[in-house]
Amino acid sequence: MGSDWKMRKSIFVVTPSVVIKKDGNALIFELKGKRERLPIGVVEHLFLFVGIEITTKALRFLLSNGRYVFYLNSFGKLVDLSVLKLLTSNNGLRALQ
């Protein structure tokens, strides 16, 4: 993959059977014994077409780092979205009132 990854922000995974895993501060993309490593720092968001597998650790890693994961059907239409939603108190709002 080389240095061309440094410029990318949104990553689209379109090849069925790719497995995405977490390894340290990077994502590992595996397909038929081949592995590609992508540091989390170059990923803004991840777009997954049908047939892609992502581990729970990889998903939590992305979400905890503020990255969204978009799930697309075979036509590229959005069917789901994973976003970390932090529960916050309304203490600040109450203080302003």
Secondary structure, 3 states (H helix, E strand, C coil): CHHHHHHCCEEEECCCCCEEEEECCEEEEEECCEEEEEEHHHCCEEEECCCCEECHHHHHHHHHCCCEEEEECCCCCEEEEECCCCCCCCHHHHHHC
